[in-house]
Amino acid sequence: MFANTEPMTPLRFLERSAEVFPDRRAVVHGSREWTYREFQRDVHRFATALLPLVAGAQSPGPEGYRREEDPAEGTSRAASSTSEEFQGVDLLERDWPTVAMVAPNVPAALMAHYAVPAAGAVLVPLNPRLSARELNYILEHCGARVVLADVSALETVAEALADRAGVALVQIPDDQAGLPAVRDGVGAGVPTLEEFLDGTPSAPPQTEGTAGGAVRWAVADENTPITLNYTSGTTGRPKGVLYSHRGAYLNSLGEVFHNGFTGETRYLWTLPMFHCNGWCTTWAVTAAGGTHVCLRAVRPDAIWQAFDQEGITHLCGAPAVCSVIVDAEQAHPLEHPIRITTAGAPPAPSIIERLETAGFEVVHVYGLTEVFGPITICEPQEQWRSLSASDRARQMSRQGVAMIQAESARIVDPDMQDVPADGETLGEVVLRGNNVMIGYYRDPETTREAFRGGWFHTGDLGVMHPNGYIQLTDRAKDVIISGGENISSIEVEQALYSHPDVLDVAVVGVAHEKWGERPVAHVVRAGGSQVTEDELREHVRSQLSGFKVPDTVTFSDELPRTATGKVRKNLLRN
C-alpha cells in the first residue's frame, strides 16, 4: 500500500463512527436500540459467523480481494482489455462468494451491508415479496452460499431452495413486529440469526476468523464487487447489477452532501434497503454518524408516529410514499421541517406542492439500479422562490443536474450527438462516471450493449432545458405512438394528477385498429371522490392537445406496483 492512496470502501464509515461516536444511537427498531459501539460489535459477530461459509478460491485472504493478475498492491483498475468501453469485464463472470438477504427494513438487513463485505463476500439484497420462482432463479444465478430470510418470507425461500444443496439458511425473527422464530415445518432446524451468531466466538475487530480469513474494514481493490442488486424484472428475467466498493463509497458521500446528513440526522427507512442498497443510504447515514430508524412496512400510522416520537429529519420514497404521507389520517402540521427525497417516477407537481404546503422540504432525484440509485438532483435555484407554488413545483419535478459524485448527464440522439438544449427536442438519457455499475453479472454482452459509445444507456427519454436541467418525458418502452404522433405517458399522468380528486394514476398505450395505439388511464380517486371519467377527460383536454386525451379512464382502489414504487404497466396493458 502506498502512503498517498487507500482503496475506497464504505466499510470504513462504520469503523470511523464506532471510533468517534461509540455511544451515539446508530439504529432504532421499535423499542430496541444500538449504539455505534454495539452496532459494530454485532456486525463483527455477523461477519465472523459468515467467514467459514464464504471461504473459497474466489474469496479474499487477509488482505482482501485480489485478482491473480494484480500487482501486490492490488489497486489497479479492473479492465481486461483496452478495447472495452467499460472497466471490469473480467469481474462479470467470476464466481464471487455471495450472501443473500431476503428481508424488509429490519436491523439485520442494515447490518448485512457491512458484515457481508467485511467477511469478503458480496451482498445480494432481495425483496421479501418475490415469489419462489423468482427467488429460485436469482439464488441460482448468483450462486448464493448463505441465505438469510425474514420469517415472513421463510416458507417462500425454503421452497426456492428446495432443489439446491449446500446452501446455509438462516431465519430472522422480528419480535418488534410480533414475528417469532418458526420452529416447525420449514423452520425446523433452521437457526435464527442470533443462534447463527452465537455459534462463533466474539473477537476484537481485525482478528483472524475461523476459516483462516479475517473480518476487515478495508479491501485491497476498490473496484471489486460489494453488492449484487437485481433489477425488478417486470419484463423478462431480472439482471444482476454489480456494484463496486469505489462506487458505493463515492455515491454515499454524494448522498451525505446533497441530503445534508450530520450526526443529528434521524433517517426513517421508508425506502427499501433491498432497492439499490437503499440508494446507498445504508452507508451514507453511518458515514455522518446519524441514526437509522428502521420501519419494516410503509404504513401511514407508523410513519407519523416516527415523525412525532423519533424526531425524524430525513426519509426517501417514491411519489406513492409521498401520497401516503400527505393523505394519512394522522397528518398534521410538522413541528420541524423534514427533508423527503423522492424518485422512482417523475413526481407530479401537485404532489410536490402539497408536500411543501405540509412543511416538507422536497428533493427530487433521478437514477436507476445500474447507477447505485440517484445520480441527478433537481437543485433549487434562488429565482424559483419568486414563482407561484404550482410553477415552482413544476420546476422541482424535473430531474435536474448531476450530483457531485457523477459526470453530467447527456440527452443524445441515435448517433450519440447531444440534442439541442431547447426543452423540446427528445433524446435518450445517457450517463457515466464512478457510480455506474461494474456491469451485468454473467452477461458481458448485454453490458457491452448498455455501454455502447462509452456511456450507459438508460432507456429513458427526455429533453435538455436551456439551464442544463434534464427532464424525463418517458421510458422508451412507455411512449405511446398514436397515428404517428408520440404521446408521453408521463405528460398525460401529470395532467391527471393536477386534478384534486386524483390520488394515483398510470397511463398506458393499448392497441388500436386505426391509430396503432391509444392512451388509457388507470386512476385511483382521492378518498370520497366521485369524479367521473368524462370530467377527467375534459380536465386533460383543457391542458393538452386533443390527441393526448385518454380514450378511456378506468377506476380502481390501487395500482399494481413493484416494491420500489414503480407502476407495473405491463400488467395494465393486458
MODAQUI-V898710 format. One record per residue. N is the residue number from 0. PHI is phi in degrees with one decimal (* if undefined). OMEGA is omega in degrees with one decimal (* if undefined). NEAR is the number of other C-alpha atoms within 12 Angstrom. Layout:
# MODAQUI-V898710
((N	PHI	OMEGA	NEAR) (N	PHI	OMEGA	NEAR))
This chain:
# MODAQUI-V898710
((0	*	-179.9	17) (1	-86.4	179.7	11) (2	-69.5	-175.5	7) (3	-115.5	174.0	6) (4	-152.7	178.0	14) (5	-147.9	178.9	19) (6	-56.3	-177.9	33) (7	-82.0	173.6	30) (8	-156.5	177.7	42) (9	-70.5	174.5	42) (10	-57.6	-179.9	42) (11	-61.6	-178.0	31) (12	-62.8	179.6	35) (13	-68.7	178.5	44) (14	-56.7	-177.8	35) (15	-66.3	-176.9	23) (16	-64.7	176.6	33) (17	-67.8	177.9	33) (18	-75.9	-171.9	22) (19	-87.1	-176.1	19) (20	-125.9	-172.8	27) (21	-60.4	-175.3	23) (22	-100.0	178.5	22) (23	-78.0	177.4	28) (24	-63.6	178.3	32) (25	-101.1	-173.3	42) (26	-138.8	174.4	41) (27	-128.0	175.6	35) (28	-143.4	-174.9	31) (29	62.6	179.9	25) (30	-88.5	-179.5	16) (31	-93.4	178.9	21) (32	-137.9	172.8	23) (33	-129.4	167.0	29) (34	-77.3	178.0	28) (35	-65.8	175.3	36) (36	-62.9	-179.7	28) (37	-70.2	179.1	27) (38	-63.0	178.6	38) (39	-63.8	177.9	44) (40	-57.5	-177.6	31) (41	-72.4	173.9	37) (42	-63.0	179.3	42) (43	-63.6	175.9	43) (44	-59.2	179.2	40) (45	-58.9	-178.5	43) (46	-63.5	-180.0	52) (47	-62.4	178.1	44) (48	-66.4	-179.0	40) (49	-77.3	-171.5	47) (50	-48.5	-176.9	40) (51	-68.4	-177.0	28) (52	-91.2	-178.7	32) (53	-109.2	179.8	43) (54	-66.5	-179.5	36) (55	170.7	-174.8	22) (56	-60.5	-175.7	17) (57	-97.2	179.5	24) (58	-80.7	-174.8	37) (59	-75.6	170.5	36) (60	-87.3	-176.8	29) (61	-59.2	-178.1	26) (62	-100.9	176.1	29) (63	93.3	-179.1	37) (64	-59.7	174.9	45) (65	-151.7	174.4	31) (66	-85.0	-176.7	33) (67	-58.2	-177.0	17) (68	-83.7	-178.6	16) (69	-74.5	169.4	19) (70	-69.8	-175.0	15) (71	-57.0	-177.6	17) (72	-72.7	176.8	24) (73	62.9	-174.1	27) (74	-113.1	-178.0	27) (75	-73.5	174.8	25) (76	-67.7	-175.0	30) (77	-84.6	176.6	32) (78	-146.0	-177.4	23) (79	-83.4	-177.5	20) (80	-154.9	177.8	13) (81	-70.6	178.9	12) (82	-79.5	179.9	13) (83	-72.6	177.2	22) (84	-92.9	174.4	25) (85	-150.4	-179.8	35) (86	-96.3	175.5	32) (87	95.6	179.9	36) (88	-59.0	-179.5	33) (89	-71.0	-179.2	30) (90	-87.6	-170.8	37) (91	-76.8	-176.1	36) (92	-114.6	176.2	24) (93	-81.3	179.2	26) (94	-87.8	180.0	25) (95	-72.5	173.3	38) (96	-69.5	-174.2	38) (97	-121.7	176.3	44) (98	-128.3	-178.0	48) (99	-97.4	176.1	49) (100	-120.4	-179.2	51) (101	-110.2	-170.8	47) (102	-163.0	170.7	42) (103	-77.7	-176.1	41) (104	-80.7	177.0	43) (105	-113.5	-177.6	41) (106	-54.3	-179.9	40) (107	-60.9	178.7	43) (108	-65.0	177.5	47) (109	-66.8	179.6	46) (110	-60.4	-178.5	42) (111	-61.5	179.3	51) (112	-65.3	177.0	49) (113	-107.2	-173.9	48) (114	-66.7	-176.8	45) (115	-64.1	177.1	49) (116	-66.0	177.6	50) (117	-66.0	175.8	51) (118	-86.7	178.6	52) (119	88.3	-179.8	52) (120	-114.1	-180.0	50) (121	-109.1	-179.1	46) (122	-81.4	175.1	51) (123	-119.4	179.8	49) (124	-82.2	-173.2	49) (125	-130.3	179.4	48) (126	-68.6	179.9	42) (127	-68.2	178.6	37) (128	-91.6	177.4	29) (129	-65.8	178.1	34) (130	-77.9	177.5	23) (131	-60.5	178.7	26) (132	-62.5	179.8	20) (133	-65.1	179.4	29) (134	-64.8	179.7	41) (135	-57.8	179.7	28) (136	-62.8	-176.1	27) (137	-65.8	-178.0	39) (138	-65.4	175.2	43) (139	-71.3	-177.3	29) (140	-64.6	-177.5	31) (141	-86.2	-179.9	40) (142	68.9	-176.1	35) (143	-57.1	177.1	39) (144	-93.7	179.0	37) (145	-133.9	175.7	41) (146	-127.9	175.9	50) (147	-105.4	-172.3	47) (148	-127.2	169.2	47) (149	-57.5	-175.6	44) (150	-59.4	178.6	37) (151	-66.6	-179.1	30) (152	-111.7	-172.4	36) (153	-60.7	-179.0	41) (154	-61.9	-180.0	30) (155	-65.4	179.5	28) (156	-64.3	178.8	44) (157	-60.4	176.6	35) (158	-63.5	179.9	24) (159	-64.9	-178.1	30) (160	-95.2	-172.2	33) (161	-58.0	-177.2	20) (162	-102.3	179.9	16) (163	-117.9	179.5	23) (164	-102.2	175.0	16) (165	78.6	177.9	15) (166	-103.9	177.8	27) (167	-80.9	179.9	32) (168	-111.1	179.3	41) (169	-128.2	178.8	40) (170	-101.6	-177.8	42) (171	-118.5	173.6	40) (172	-71.3	176.8	32) (173	-140.0	-178.8	33) (174	-61.7	179.7	19) (175	-64.5	179.2	19) (176	-105.9	-179.4	24) (177	70.0	-179.2	12) (178	-119.1	-178.8	18) (179	-74.3	177.8	20) (180	-61.9	176.8	30) (181	-93.5	-173.7	26) (182	-107.2	178.6	18) (183	-125.0	179.6	13) (184	58.8	-177.6	13) (185	-66.2	-178.9	26) (186	-89.1	-178.4	28) (187	-62.2	179.0	17) (188	79.3	179.0	17) (189	-89.6	-176.9	31) (190	-68.5	170.4	29) (191	-77.3	179.1	30) (192	-59.6	179.5	38) (193	-62.9	177.1	23) (194	-64.5	177.1	20) (195	-62.2	-179.7	28) (196	-71.2	-179.5	28) (197	-69.0	179.0	20) (198	-77.5	179.5	18) (199	-127.0	179.2	23) (200	-71.2	173.8	21) (201	-79.2	-177.6	24) (202	-131.1	177.9	24) (203	-62.0	177.9	20) (204	-53.7	175.3	29) (205	65.9	171.1	25) (206	-102.9	-174.3	24) (207	-66.6	177.0	25) (208	-91.0	-173.0	33) (209	-75.0	-177.8	24) (210	-109.6	179.9	25) (211	84.7	175.5	22) (212	-94.2	-179.8	31) (213	-147.9	171.6	40) (214	-80.9	-175.1	45) (215	-136.2	178.4	39) (216	-99.8	-179.6	35) (217	-146.9	176.0	38) (218	-132.4	177.7	39) (219	-81.8	-177.3	35) (220	-130.8	-176.5	36) (221	-68.7	-176.8	37) (222	-92.5	175.9	43) (223	-81.1	-172.8	49) (224	-71.0	171.4	52) (225	-111.2	178.7	51) (226	-141.8	176.7	54) (227	-129.3	-176.5	51) (228	-107.2	-179.2	48) (229	-100.3	176.2	40) (230	-62.8	-172.6	35) (231	-63.5	176.5	33) (232	68.8	178.3	25) (233	-68.3	174.9	23) (234	-130.0	179.1	14) (235	81.5	-177.8	11) (236	-67.2	174.9	17) (237	-68.8	178.1	27) (238	-104.1	178.9	31) (239	-89.1	-175.8	40) (240	-104.7	-178.8	44) (241	-86.4	174.7	48) (242	-104.4	176.7	46) (243	-96.8	173.6	44) (244	-58.9	-179.0	46) (245	-61.2	-179.5	40) (246	-62.1	179.7	40) (247	-64.4	178.5	50) (248	-61.7	-176.4	38) (249	-69.4	178.9	39) (250	-65.6	177.0	47) (251	-62.4	178.3	45) (252	-64.1	174.8	36) (253	-61.2	177.2	36) (254	-64.4	178.5	42) (255	-58.4	-177.2	33) (256	-65.1	-172.5	21) (257	-72.3	178.6	31) (258	-91.1	-179.1	37) (259	68.7	178.3	29) (260	-67.1	175.1	31) (261	-140.6	175.2	24) (262	-65.2	178.3	26) (263	-88.1	-177.8	23) (264	-66.1	172.0	33) (265	-122.8	-171.4	36) (266	-95.6	-179.7	48) (267	-93.4	-176.0	46) (268	-85.2	169.9	46) (269	-94.8	175.3	45) (270	-78.7	-179.6	45) (271	-63.1	174.9	41) (272	-64.9	-179.4	46) (273	-79.8	178.6	44) (274	-101.3	-179.5	48) (275	53.9	-177.2	48) (276	53.1	-177.9	47) (277	61.2	-176.7	45) (278	57.9	-178.4	48) (279	72.4	177.8	45) (280	-70.9	173.5	50) (281	-54.4	179.1	53) (282	-96.7	-173.5	46) (283	-66.7	179.5	42) (284	-61.6	177.8	45) (285	-64.8	178.8	49) (286	-57.5	-179.6	42) (287	-85.7	-176.6	39) (288	74.1	178.5	37) (289	-84.2	-176.9	39) (290	-111.2	173.5	44) (291	-87.1	175.1	52) (292	-106.7	-173.8	43) (293	-80.7	178.9	43) (294	-138.9	-172.4	38) (295	-76.2	-179.7	36) (296	-146.0	179.2	24) (297	-82.7	177.6	33) (298	-120.8	-176.3	23) (299	-59.2	-179.0	25) (300	-66.4	180.0	22) (301	-68.1	179.7	29) (302	-64.1	-177.6	37) (303	-70.5	173.7	30) (304	-62.5	177.2	25) (305	-64.3	176.3	33) (306	-55.6	-172.7	33) (307	-80.3	-172.4	22) (308	-104.2	-175.2	19) (309	-107.8	178.8	29) (310	62.7	-176.3	26) (311	-57.3	178.8	35) (312	-113.0	-175.1	37) (313	-143.9	167.8	42) (314	-159.9	178.1	46) (315	-131.8	176.5	45) (316	174.9	175.8	43) (317	-69.2	176.4	38) (318	-51.7	177.8	42) (319	-63.1	176.5	40) (320	-66.5	176.5	38) (321	-58.5	178.8	45) (322	-64.1	178.2	36) (323	-57.8	-177.2	30) (324	-68.2	-174.6	39) (325	-74.9	-179.0	33) (326	-95.5	-176.9	27) (327	-67.2	175.1	22) (328	-62.1	-177.2	17) (329	-81.5	-175.7	20) (330	-60.8	179.0	26) (331	-157.5	179.5	22) (332	-57.7	-178.9	19) (333	-74.5	175.8	25) (334	-77.3	176.4	17) (335	-146.6	-178.0	17) (336	-61.7	174.7	21) (337	-123.4	-179.0	33) (338	-89.5	179.7	33) (339	-116.5	179.0	38) (340	-99.6	-175.6	46) (341	-122.7	179.6	45) (342	-166.8	-179.3	43) (343	102.2	174.2	37) (344	-162.4	178.2	40) (345	-60.5	-178.5	48) (346	-69.3	177.5	48) (347	-66.4	177.0	44) (348	-53.0	-179.4	34) (349	-65.0	178.3	36) (350	-68.3	177.6	42) (351	-59.1	-179.9	42) (352	-61.1	-179.6	31) (353	-65.9	178.5	31) (354	-64.5	180.0	38) (355	-63.0	178.1	27) (356	-62.7	-179.3	20) (357	-78.3	177.7	27) (358	105.1	177.8	23) (359	-88.2	170.3	33) (360	-93.8	-172.1	30) (361	-96.9	174.7	40) (362	-121.7	-179.2	41) (363	-106.7	178.3	44) (364	-123.5	-180.0	43) (365	-138.9	176.3	43) (366	-176.2	-179.6	43) (367	-146.9	174.9	37) (368	-54.8	-175.4	40) (369	-69.1	-179.1	46) (370	-124.9	174.5	46) (371	65.4	-176.9	49) (372	98.1	-175.4	46) (373	-67.3	176.3	49) (374	-137.7	171.7	47) (375	-125.5	-178.6	45) (376	-144.2	177.2	40) (377	-86.8	-179.3	37) (378	-69.9	178.8	31) (379	-64.2	176.5	28) (380	-105.9	-177.0	16) (381	-57.4	-177.0	10) (382	-69.0	178.6	12) (383	-71.6	-177.3	18) (384	-62.3	-178.5	15) (385	-83.1	-179.3	12) (386	-77.6	172.9	16) (387	-65.5	-178.3	14) (388	-58.1	-178.8	21) (389	-69.4	178.7	24) (390	-68.6	177.3	20) (391	-63.8	179.0	29) (392	-63.3	177.4	33) (393	-64.3	176.1	30) (394	-64.8	-177.1	37) (395	-71.6	180.0	42) (396	-79.9	177.1	41) (397	-74.4	-175.9	40) (398	-81.4	167.5	42) (399	84.6	-171.9	39) (400	-125.3	-177.5	35) (401	-63.1	170.6	33) (402	-70.1	-170.2	38) (403	-63.8	-177.1	26) (404	-88.5	-172.5	32) (405	-120.4	171.0	30) (406	-79.1	-178.0	21) (407	-57.2	175.2	25) (408	-73.7	177.2	41) (409	-121.6	170.0	40) (410	-116.8	-170.8	41) (411	-124.6	173.6	31) (412	-88.7	-178.2	22) (413	-59.2	178.0	18) (414	-93.6	179.8	12) (415	66.0	174.7	21) (416	-96.4	179.1	17) (417	-63.7	175.9	23) (418	-76.6	177.4	28) (419	-59.7	178.4	22) (420	-84.3	-176.2	23) (421	-112.9	-179.1	20) (422	72.6	-176.2	22) (423	-130.3	-174.3	19) (424	-74.0	-173.8	23) (425	-84.2	175.1	34) (426	-157.0	179.9	36) (427	-98.0	175.7	35) (428	-78.8	175.3	45) (429	-124.1	-172.1	42) (430	-137.5	169.4	39) (431	-159.6	179.5	36) (432	140.6	-175.7	31) (433	-68.5	179.9	36) (434	-106.6	165.5	43) (435	-100.8	-175.1	46) (436	-53.1	168.4	50) (437	-61.6	179.6	50) (438	157.5	177.8	45) (439	-85.3	-175.8	41) (440	-61.1	179.3	38) (441	61.4	-179.1	27) (442	-145.6	-179.8	25) (443	-61.6	-177.1	29) (444	-65.8	176.8	19) (445	-63.5	176.9	20) (446	-63.4	179.1	37) (447	-59.0	179.1	25) (448	-65.0	179.9	21) (449	-66.1	-177.2	29) (450	-102.1	-177.4	31) (451	-60.0	-177.5	23) (452	77.7	179.0	22) (453	79.9	177.4	21) (454	-131.8	175.1	33) (455	-81.3	-179.3	40) (456	-91.5	-173.6	36) (457	-79.5	-170.9	35) (458	81.1	177.1	30) (459	-91.8	178.6	35) (460	-103.7	-179.1	36) (461	-163.7	177.7	41) (462	-126.6	175.4	36) (463	-108.3	179.1	34) (464	-83.9	-178.8	25) (465	-57.7	180.0	16) (466	-84.7	178.4	20) (467	84.2	178.5	27) (468	-90.1	176.3	35) (469	-89.6	176.4	46) (470	-140.7	177.7	46) (471	-72.4	173.0	45) (472	-111.5	178.9	39) (473	179.0	162.5	32) (474	-73.5	179.2	29) (475	-53.3	-177.5	24) (476	-76.9	-176.9	22) (477	-101.7	175.4	33) (478	-66.2	179.5	33) (479	-97.5	-179.4	36) (480	-102.1	-175.0	26) (481	-120.4	-179.9	29) (482	59.1	-179.5	18) (483	85.0	178.7	14) (484	-98.8	176.4	18) (485	-86.6	177.2	29) (486	-115.7	177.4	36) (487	-79.6	177.7	38) (488	-63.0	179.0	40) (489	-64.9	179.5	39) (490	-60.3	179.3	41) (491	-67.6	178.0	46) (492	-60.8	-179.0	43) (493	-68.6	174.3	38) (494	-64.1	178.2	36) (495	-69.9	178.5	44) (496	-60.1	-178.0	38) (497	-71.1	175.1	30) (498	-79.6	-174.1	32) (499	-64.5	-178.2	27) (500	-94.9	179.6	26) (501	-102.6	179.2	39) (502	-93.2	-177.9	38) (503	-149.8	-176.0	43) (504	-157.1	171.6	46) (505	-143.4	179.6	45) (506	-116.6	179.7	43) (507	-131.6	175.5	43) (508	-96.0	176.0	37) (509	-121.5	-176.9	29) (510	-59.6	179.0	19) (511	-137.5	-174.1	16) (512	-60.5	-176.3	10) (513	-90.2	-171.1	12) (514	-95.8	-176.8	19) (515	87.5	174.6	17) (516	-143.2	173.0	28) (517	-138.7	180.0	36) (518	-74.9	174.2	42) (519	-128.4	-177.6	37) (520	-105.8	173.0	40) (521	-112.9	-169.1	39) (522	-124.2	168.1	39) (523	-108.1	-179.3	35) (524	-71.8	169.5	29) (525	-65.3	-175.3	25) (526	-50.6	177.5	19) (527	81.6	-177.2	12) (528	-74.3	175.9	16) (529	-121.9	-179.8	17) (530	-55.4	-174.0	25) (531	-99.3	176.7	20) (532	-59.4	-178.4	26) (533	-62.4	-179.7	17) (534	-64.3	179.9	21) (535	-71.6	177.6	37) (536	-65.1	178.0	33) (537	-68.3	177.5	24) (538	-61.4	177.6	30) (539	-64.7	-178.7	31) (540	-61.4	-179.8	20) (541	-73.2	-176.5	18) (542	-116.0	-174.3	22) (543	-127.6	176.0	21) (544	-59.7	-175.6	20) (545	-58.3	-177.2	20) (546	-72.4	178.3	26) (547	-91.8	-179.7	39) (548	-70.4	-180.0	37) (549	-58.4	176.4	41) (550	-65.9	179.4	30) (551	-138.5	173.4	25) (552	-126.3	176.9	33) (553	-110.6	-176.4	28) (554	-114.3	176.9	26) (555	-149.3	-178.6	19) (556	-77.6	178.0	18) (557	-159.7	178.3	22) (558	-101.5	177.4	27) (559	-70.5	-177.5	25) (560	-132.2	169.4	26) (561	-75.1	178.9	26) (562	-62.9	179.9	34) (563	-92.7	173.9	40) (564	95.5	179.8	32) (565	-81.2	177.7	30) (566	-68.6	178.8	32) (567	-84.2	-175.3	27) (568	-65.0	177.4	29) (569	-60.9	177.7	23) (570	-73.8	-179.0	19) (571	-73.1	179.6	26) (572	-76.4	-176.8	22) (573	-77.9	*	11))
